[in-house]
Amino acid sequence: MPTMIKISISEVTVYGELSDTLCGQAVAKVLPIDARANVWGDEFYFTIPLTMSLDETSTTSIKVGDIGFWPPGNALAIFFGPTPMSTGSDPVPASEVNLVGKIIGDATVLRKAKGTSRIRIEKTMKR
């Protein structure tokens, strides 16, 4: 069963879910996370206390709203638009990520939070 999450960045709050994969469950176990958010195009990424390898969900084919775990940086990545490697409107990660979840609703509202340095992700019951 997916884990429902709340993502807060400055004045912007979105909800999402973490998948029931091994990596998605591992991310859920380290919540809540308060981290310094880095920005790469329309992607927030930040180190989390988790070490995992690429798994059966690993891909570079990402859609707006996807949440991925990037093993080389032990980082969680939230994709809300094109990245510097994109050639179209879809985000493209720096290298393969494990797909661990997705934003429910319009992920592009996260553009309003660019320039913010802190991000918080926590479990929630809200959908």
Backbone as a chain_set.jsonl record, in Angstrom:
{"seq": "MPTMIKISISEVTVYGELSDTLCGQAVAKVLPIDARANVWGDEFYFTIPLTMSLDETSTTSIKVGDIGFWPPGNALAIFFGPTPMSTGSDPVPASEVNLVGKIIGDATVLRKAKGTSRIRIEKTMKR", "coords": {"N": [[0.845, -1.177, 0.0], [0.631, 2.217, -0.873], [2.507, 4.924, 0.656], [1.279, 7.846, 1.964], [2.303, 11.219, 1.495], [3.345, 14.494, 2.572], [4.635, 17.379, 1.185], [6.487, 20.139, 1.904], [7.566, 23.273, 0.98], [8.748, 26.281, 1.592], [6.115, 28.489, 1.18], [4.627, 26.715, -0.241], [2.753, 23.779, -0.549], [2.43, 20.411, -1.354], [0.939, 17.247, -2.079], [1.637, 13.74, -2.087], [2.536, 10.38, -3.02], [4.379, 7.584, -1.89], [5.654, 4.776, -3.472], [5.002, 1.217, -3.183], [7.345, -0.174, -3.43], [10.556, -1.727, -2.76], [12.53, 0.287, -2.492], [10.891, 2.58, -2.319], [9.541, 2.012, 0.087], [11.734, 2.063, 1.808], [12.465, 4.754, 1.69], [10.177, 5.847, 2.874], [10.536, 4.942, 5.48], [12.534, 6.59, 6.517], [11.346, 8.977, 6.954], [10.168, 11.693, 9.057], [11.714, 14.069, 6.791], [13.878, 16.759, 6.846], [15.497, 18.987, 4.899], [18.16, 20.612, 3.06], [17.313, 22.059, 0.131], [18.346, 21.533, -3.176], [18.461, 22.946, -6.462], [17.869, 22.0, -9.778], [17.287, 22.957, -12.731], [13.896, 22.426, -13.218], [13.705, 20.792, -10.896], [13.865, 19.613, -7.619], [16.346, 18.479, -5.465], [17.886, 16.51, -2.904], [19.995, 15.304, -0.31], [19.369, 12.305, 1.449], [19.128, 10.212, 4.41], [19.905, 7.47, 3.352], [20.969, 4.581, 1.691], [20.893, 3.01, -1.31], [20.822, 0.748, -4.094], [20.472, 0.884, -7.709], [17.303, -0.268, -8.892], [14.616, -2.457, -10.026], [12.898, -0.507, -10.954], [14.408, 1.484, -12.03], [15.225, 4.223, -14.155], [15.522, 6.631, -16.847], [13.464, 7.816, -17.974], [11.317, 10.056, -17.182], [8.464, 11.684, -15.789], [6.678, 14.783, -15.33], [6.068, 15.428, -11.976], [6.944, 13.03, -10.976], [8.74, 11.24, -8.425], [11.958, 10.468, -7.535], [14.66, 8.289, -6.479], [18.017, 8.907, -6.33], [20.707, 7.017, -6.6], [23.635, 7.563, -6.857], [24.024, 9.963, -5.429], [22.754, 9.531, -3.054], [20.226, 10.685, -2.925], [17.005, 12.257, -2.917], [14.805, 13.089, -5.48], [12.625, 15.461, -6.823], [10.589, 15.947, -9.449], [9.422, 18.587, -11.392], [9.218, 19.773, -13.831], [11.045, 20.64, -16.867], [14.536, 19.718, -16.911], [18.057, 20.676, -16.967], [19.039, 18.775, -18.805], [16.927, 18.186, -20.433], [15.162, 17.914, -23.546], [12.717, 18.487, -24.294], [9.472, 18.934, -22.852], [9.459, 17.123, -20.779], [11.043, 16.09, -17.719], [14.519, 15.228, -17.377], [16.616, 13.134, -15.689], [19.948, 13.404, -14.203], [21.221, 10.961, -14.273], [20.193, 7.495, -14.173], [17.339, 6.995, -12.06], [15.662, 5.51, -9.253], [12.286, 4.986, -9.455], [10.215, 6.176, -7.041], [7.879, 7.339, -6.23], [5.136, 9.723, -6.579], [3.809, 12.993, -7.23], [0.614, 14.056, -6.25], [-1.725, 15.582, -8.15], [-1.087, 18.925, -9.386], [2.143, 19.246, -10.056], [3.674, 21.324, -10.996], [3.271, 23.616, -9.501], [5.295, 23.77, -7.726], [7.246, 25.327, -8.825], [6.912, 27.869, -7.84], [8.26, 27.8, -5.468], [10.939, 27.859, -5.98], [14.212, 28.923, -5.219], [13.981, 28.758, -2.572], [15.406, 27.423, 0.389], [14.919, 25.273, 2.139], [13.331, 22.1, 2.601], [10.628, 19.996, 3.499], [9.534, 16.738, 4.107], [6.971, 14.618, 5.001], [5.063, 11.944, 6.482], [1.556, 11.568, 5.907], [-2.011, 11.497, 6.373], [-3.676, 12.564, 4.597], [-4.979, 12.808, 1.308]], "CA": [[0.0, 0.0, 0.0], [1.468, 3.417, -0.926], [2.59, 5.809, 1.814], [0.903, 9.216, 1.608], [3.275, 12.18, 2.008], [3.137, 15.936, 2.441], [5.895, 18.037, 0.85], [6.375, 21.572, 2.188], [8.714, 24.082, 0.581], [8.327, 27.665, 1.788], [4.663, 28.614, 1.305], [4.012, 25.751, -1.154], [2.54, 22.429, -0.034], [1.828, 19.451, -2.274], [0.798, 15.902, -1.514], [2.058, 12.703, -2.999], [2.577, 9.04, -2.464], [5.554, 6.763, -2.121], [5.219, 3.463, -3.938], [5.188, 0.065, -2.308], [8.548, -0.899, -3.838], [11.554, -1.813, -1.702], [13.141, 1.606, -2.33], [9.835, 3.474, -1.831], [9.339, 1.703, 1.507], [12.928, 2.502, 2.534], [12.338, 6.206, 1.806], [9.125, 6.101, 3.865], [11.045, 4.643, 6.821], [13.406, 7.657, 7.02], [10.552, 10.205, 7.146], [10.191, 12.918, 8.257], [12.996, 14.577, 6.306], [14.08, 18.201, 6.701], [16.76, 19.04, 4.172], [18.472, 21.771, 2.229], [16.94, 21.708, -1.238], [19.12, 22.017, -4.315], [17.611, 23.092, -7.639], [18.498, 21.696, -11.057], [16.153, 23.203, -13.621], [12.653, 22.262, -12.462], [13.878, 19.614, -10.045], [14.471, 19.756, -6.304], [16.987, 17.245, -5.008], [18.5, 16.673, -1.591], [20.51, 14.07, 0.28], [18.596, 11.721, 2.546], [19.922, 9.178, 5.079], [19.538, 6.186, 2.759], [21.851, 4.061, 0.646], [20.237, 1.946, -2.078], [21.299, 0.588, -5.465], [19.417, 0.913, -8.721], [16.435, -1.438, -8.802], [13.817, -2.775, -11.224], [12.17, 0.689, -11.4], [15.357, 2.508, -12.461], [14.933, 4.753, -15.477], [15.741, 8.055, -17.129], [12.192, 8.269, -18.554], [10.623, 10.668, -16.054], [7.35, 12.594, -16.093], [6.442, 15.829, -14.339], [5.385, 14.89, -10.813], [7.607, 11.832, -10.469], [9.711, 11.341, -7.342], [12.95, 9.419, -7.736], [15.82, 8.196, -5.609], [19.221, 8.919, -7.159], [21.718, 6.333, -5.8], [24.984, 8.145, -6.754], [24.073, 11.042, -4.448], [21.86, 9.204, -1.935], [19.354, 11.855, -2.968], [15.638, 12.198, -3.393], [14.589, 14.097, -6.522], [11.226, 15.747, -7.126], [10.603, 16.523, -10.79], [8.227, 19.387, -11.644], [9.358, 20.393, -15.147], [12.288, 20.299, -17.553], [15.842, 19.872, -16.268], [19.033, 21.097, -17.981], [19.255, 17.738, -19.826], [15.697, 17.985, -21.198], [15.058, 18.468, -24.898], [11.292, 18.798, -24.437], [8.84, 19.353, -21.601], [9.668, 16.124, -19.728], [12.318, 16.15, -17.001], [15.5, 14.17, -17.617], [17.571, 13.135, -14.57], [21.371, 13.363, -14.551], [21.414, 9.547, -14.598], [19.024, 6.728, -13.75], [16.786, 7.076, -10.708], [14.613, 4.553, -8.913], [11.001, 5.66, -9.277], [9.728, 5.827, -5.706], [6.601, 7.955, -5.923], [4.644, 10.773, -7.468], [2.993, 14.076, -6.684], [-0.804, 13.96, -6.617], [-2.145, 16.921, -8.556], [-0.232, 19.735, -10.243], [3.494, 19.392, -9.505], [4.314, 22.555, -11.48], [3.161, 24.679, -8.494], [6.571, 23.821, -7.019], [8.066, 26.402, -9.409], [6.771, 29.035, -6.96], [9.146, 27.641, -4.317], [12.344, 27.934, -6.381], [14.906, 29.954, -4.456], [13.837, 28.393, -1.159], [16.501, 26.521, 0.721], [14.53, 24.141, 2.98], [12.212, 21.262, 2.187], [10.214, 19.014, 4.512], [8.653, 15.672, 3.636], [6.485, 13.852, 6.145], [3.902, 11.099, 6.228], [0.279, 12.196, 6.189], [-3.179, 10.676, 6.062], [-4.424, 13.28, 3.566], [-4.744, 12.442, -0.08]], "C": [[0.892, 1.243, 0.0], [1.425, 4.202, 0.391], [2.276, 7.22, 1.351], [1.894, 10.183, 2.26], [2.821, 13.611, 1.754], [4.513, 16.553, 2.219], [5.689, 19.532, 1.032], [7.685, 22.261, 1.827], [8.25, 25.528, 0.625], [6.818, 27.694, 1.977], [3.904, 27.586, 0.452], [3.927, 24.38, -0.486], [1.881, 21.588, -1.121], [1.775, 18.107, -1.567], [1.208, 14.886, -2.562], [1.98, 11.352, -2.33], [3.895, 8.38, -2.828], [5.071, 5.361, -2.456], [5.584, 2.358, -2.957], [6.365, -0.798, -2.77], [9.52, -0.934, -2.657], [12.175, -0.434, -1.432], [12.113, 2.622, -1.807], [9.567, 3.264, -0.347], [10.517, 2.18, 2.348], [12.911, 4.023, 2.72], [11.304, 6.543, 2.884], [9.633, 5.901, 5.291], [11.929, 5.75, 7.386], [12.665, 8.986, 7.19], [10.293, 10.453, 8.615], [11.621, 13.32, 7.877], [12.91, 16.096, 6.257], [15.444, 18.346, 6.058], [16.934, 20.374, 3.463], [18.208, 21.35, 0.784], [17.905, 22.341, -2.24], [18.175, 22.07, -5.508], [18.437, 22.809, -8.88], [17.402, 21.803, -12.11], [14.883, 23.193, -12.796], [12.681, 20.933, -11.711], [14.461, 20.08, -8.707], [15.137, 18.427, -5.991], [17.747, 17.541, -3.722], [18.903, 15.306, -1.055], [19.593, 13.617, 1.411], [19.428, 10.598, 3.17], [19.551, 7.765, 4.604], [20.556, 5.827, 1.694], [21.139, 2.89, -0.01], [20.895, 1.897, -3.454], [20.146, 0.801, -6.431], [18.61, -0.373, -8.614], [15.632, -1.609, -10.082], [13.028, -1.571, -11.745], [13.094, 1.733, -12.02], [15.142, 2.895, -13.917], [15.446, 6.18, -15.619], [14.494, 8.64, -17.788], [11.288, 8.762, -17.427], [9.509, 11.567, -16.568], [7.271, 13.659, -15.002], [5.617, 15.225, -13.202], [6.011, 13.634, -10.246], [8.563, 12.181, -9.333], [10.667, 10.171, -7.51], [14.025, 9.437, -6.67], [17.026, 8.029, -6.512], [20.372, 8.311, -6.361], [23.106, 6.996, -5.75], [25.105, 9.254, -5.7], [23.282, 10.769, -3.187], [20.813, 10.305, -1.797], [17.957, 11.519, -3.463], [15.464, 13.342, -4.381], [13.096, 14.217, -6.808], [11.21, 16.524, -8.429], [9.307, 17.283, -11.057], [8.304, 20.152, -12.957], [10.684, 19.997, -15.763], [13.532, 20.538, -16.69], [16.838, 20.32, -17.34], [19.308, 20.055, -19.067], [18.03, 17.503, -20.709], [15.816, 18.584, -22.594], [13.611, 18.826, -25.208], [10.751, 19.203, -23.081], [9.014, 18.349, -20.458], [11.002, 16.334, -19.031], [13.221, 15.001, -17.439], [16.502, 14.227, -16.461], [19.014, 13.07, -15.077], [21.806, 11.949, -14.926], [20.208, 8.803, -14.03], [18.647, 6.965, -12.288], [15.827, 5.915, -10.511], [13.33, 5.349, -8.75], [10.424, 5.218, -7.933], [8.383, 6.456, -5.376], [6.201, 8.992, -6.932], [3.855, 11.798, -6.668], [1.562, 13.834, -7.141], [-1.271, 15.381, -6.932], [-1.072, 17.599, -9.393], [1.135, 19.98, -9.6], [4.147, 20.702, -9.93], [4.172, 23.718, -10.498], [4.452, 24.796, -7.694], [7.509, 24.876, -7.602], [8.019, 27.655, -8.535], [7.743, 28.981, -5.792], [10.63, 27.684, -4.696], [12.997, 29.116, -5.668], [14.806, 29.72, -2.958], [14.904, 27.367, -0.82], [16.086, 25.287, 1.521], [13.309, 23.411, 2.421], [11.902, 20.293, 3.328], [9.267, 18.015, 3.853], [8.274, 14.841, 4.853], [5.309, 12.979, 5.715], [2.651, 11.871, 6.593], [-0.838, 11.201, 5.883], [-3.958, 11.286, 4.9], [-4.023, 12.811, 2.18], [-4.939, 13.628, -0.962]], "O": [[1.825, 1.319, 0.8], [0.445, 4.148, 1.134], [2.931, 7.738, 0.446], [2.282, 10.004, 3.414], [2.029, 13.89, 0.854], [5.449, 16.284, 2.973], [4.821, 20.127, 0.393], [8.758, 21.888, 2.299], [7.449, 25.953, -0.207], [6.292, 26.997, 2.845], [2.673, 27.59, 0.428], [4.907, 23.888, 0.072], [0.896, 22.004, -1.731], [2.479, 17.872, -0.585], [1.135, 15.141, -3.764], [1.438, 11.2, -1.236], [4.446, 8.585, -3.91], [4.179, 4.828, -1.796], [6.369, 2.554, -2.029], [6.384, -2.005, -2.533], [9.314, -0.237, -1.664], [12.327, -0.036, -0.277], [12.438, 3.437, -0.943], [9.387, 4.23, 0.395], [10.329, 2.649, 3.47], [13.294, 4.525, 3.776], [11.534, 7.425, 3.711], [9.21, 6.607, 6.206], [12.072, 5.855, 8.604], [13.274, 10.001, 7.528], [10.202, 9.489, 9.375], [12.589, 12.96, 8.545], [11.971, 16.65, 5.687], [16.442, 17.881, 6.607], [15.99, 21.146, 3.295], [18.811, 20.4, 0.284], [18.231, 23.525, -2.154], [17.198, 21.322, -5.561], [19.555, 23.304, -9.027], [16.672, 20.842, -12.351], [14.799, 23.879, -11.777], [11.808, 20.081, -11.872], [15.425, 20.844, -8.671], [14.556, 17.367, -6.225], [18.191, 18.665, -3.484], [18.246, 14.297, -1.309], [19.111, 14.419, 2.211], [20.341, 10.083, 2.525], [18.966, 6.977, 5.347], [20.956, 6.671, 0.892], [20.819, 1.899, 0.646], [21.456, 2.889, -3.918], [18.988, 0.888, -6.023], [19.147, -1.432, -8.29], [15.929, -0.984, -11.1], [12.536, -1.61, -12.873], [12.62, 2.766, -12.491], [14.913, 2.053, -14.785], [15.761, 6.845, -14.631], [14.467, 9.824, -18.125], [10.582, 7.975, -16.797], [9.607, 12.139, -17.654], [7.745, 13.45, -13.885], [4.592, 14.587, -13.441], [5.653, 13.207, -9.148], [9.122, 13.277, -9.288], [10.24, 9.02, -7.615], [14.275, 10.463, -6.037], [17.066, 7.132, -7.354], [20.965, 8.996, -5.527], [23.718, 6.997, -4.682], [26.183, 9.456, -5.142], [23.14, 11.648, -2.337], [20.547, 10.793, -0.699], [17.755, 10.636, -4.297], [15.935, 14.452, -4.131], [12.399, 13.222, -7.005], [11.75, 17.627, -8.51], [8.22, 16.712, -10.966], [7.531, 21.086, -13.173], [11.375, 19.12, -15.245], [13.565, 21.441, -15.854], [16.488, 20.34, -18.52], [19.769, 20.416, -20.15], [18.091, 16.701, -21.641], [16.47, 19.606, -22.802], [13.315, 19.398, -26.257], [11.478, 19.751, -22.253], [8.749, 18.676, -19.301], [11.984, 16.713, -19.669], [12.743, 13.934, -17.824], [17.165, 15.246, -16.267], [19.263, 12.725, -16.232], [22.658, 11.765, -15.795], [19.304, 9.421, -13.468], [19.501, 7.113, -11.414], [15.252, 5.397, -11.469], [13.297, 6.304, -7.974], [10.176, 4.032, -7.715], [7.798, 6.138, -4.34], [6.818, 9.14, -7.987], [3.318, 11.516, -5.597], [1.327, 13.451, -8.287], [-1.215, 16.267, -6.079], [-0.252, 16.936, -10.03], [1.267, 20.818, -8.708], [5.09, 21.15, -9.278], [4.878, 24.717, -10.637], [4.684, 25.819, -7.048], [8.468, 25.278, -6.944], [8.984, 28.419, -8.496], [8.026, 30.012, -5.181], [11.49, 27.559, -3.824], [12.394, 30.181, -5.537], [15.464, 30.399, -2.169], [15.261, 26.535, -1.655], [16.852, 24.325, 1.574], [12.396, 24.013, 1.856], [12.803, 19.833, 4.029], [8.333, 18.389, 3.143], [9.13, 14.417, 5.629], [4.651, 13.25, 4.71], [2.674, 12.726, 7.479], [-0.62, 10.191, 5.214], [-4.795, 10.622, 4.288], [-2.869, 12.465, 1.928], [-4.786, 13.525, -2.179]]}, "num_chains": 1, "name": "protein.A"}
